[in-house]
Amino acid sequence: MNNKFLDEKMDFYRNSLIYLEYLKNDIIFISNRKEDYFKEIVYSSSFFERSYKNSIKLFVLELYKILENKEHYNLQSFLNNIINNKDEYNNWYTEPDINIMIQFRNKVSAISKSEDYKKIKNLRNKYYAHSDSNRDNFKTDVPFHKLWIILDEIQKIFCYLNLHLNKEQFIFSLVEKEIREIKLLQKHKRINKYVNSELRKSPDIGKLQEIRNIMLNKTPKQE
């Protein structure tokens, strides 16, 4: 055991948890039926339906890597390693409280034994990683808010460790939560609707024709 092991594991958790935060944001944004863009753009789009389902799939697969005991980067084993071999690591900025570490380990253990995690595991094993013949016999409905709670608990553990290792307060919060592509498509659709309404009034729409040509993907004339 050495300090390189500690740094390598922490790098993985940092990258994985950032990725999960992005996936969480994508799932929430795409599925928000209260927003007008959902009805205008998302609802009738098979592309965004696939994006939504694939985001859930990727979220489950990534979370599984952290929580499943057989996985190389499972968090419970990592915490056990720190608890049992704390004297072998000397690159802490401030040494973490062993009692808090034990609480974290027990929290992760409880999550990995929970009914919610069993559903996550079934999703991964029966649907995403394999295609079992009896896959329809398994319940796989995990409410999103429970997934977010699990993610939040893991992020808190990482933030505690990162603070003691790097003297760095890490915050899992995205600066921009909107999916720009969806909002741009919404604007495109509204502009297109307006241009077409003007075109129905008169074939001569002036400068709006240039906008229409862009939307029709016509190459502008070279002067």
Residue pairs with C-beta under 8 A, 6 or more apart in sequence:
1 81
1 85
1 88
1 89
2 88
2 89
3 89
3 90
3 91
5 81
6 82
6 89
6 91
6 165
7 91
9 73
9 78
10 158
10 161
10 162
10 165
12 73
13 66
13 73
13 75
13 154
13 158
14 158
14 162
14 170
16 62
16 65
16 66
16 73
17 151
17 154
17 155
17 158
17 172
18 172
19 62
20 59
20 62
20 63
20 151
21 151
21 155
21 172
21 173
21 174
22 174
23 55
23 58
23 59
23 62
24 59
24 147
24 148
24 151
25 174
25 177
26 51
26 52
26 55
26 179
27 52
27 55
27 56
27 59
27 144
28 144
29 177
29 178
29 179
29 182
30 42
30 48
30 51
30 52
30 55
30 179
30 182
31 38
31 42
31 52
32 38
33 39
36 186
37 182
37 183
37 186
40 186
40 189
40 190
41 48
41 182
41 185
41 186
41 189
42 48
42 52
42 182
48 182
57 128
59 147
60 120
60 123
60 124
60 128
61 124
61 128
61 129
63 120
63 147
63 150
63 151
64 71
64 120
64 121
64 124
65 71
65 72
65 73
65 74
66 73
66 74
66 75
66 154
67 74
67 75
67 76
67 108
67 111
67 112
67 117
67 120
67 150
68 74
68 112
68 121
69 76
69 77
69 112
75 108
75 154
75 157
76 105
76 108
76 109
76 112
79 101
79 104
79 105
79 108
79 157
80 105
82 89
82 96
82 101
83 98
83 101
83 102
83 105
86 95
86 98
91 165
92 164
92 165
93 164
93 165
93 166
93 167
94 164
94 167
95 164
96 160
96 161
96 164
100 160
104 157
104 160
107 153
107 157
108 153
108 154
108 157
111 117
111 150
111 153
116 142
116 146
116 147
116 150
117 150
119 139
119 140
119 141
119 142
120 142
120 147
122 138
122 139
122 140
123 140
123 142
125 132
126 132
126 134
126 135
126 138
126 140
127 135
127 140
155 172
158 170
159 169
159 170
159 171
159 172
162 168
162 170
163 169
163 170
188 215
191 211
191 215
192 215
195 205
195 208
195 211
195 212
195 215
198 205
198 208
199 205
199 208
199 212
205 212
210 220
213 220
214 220
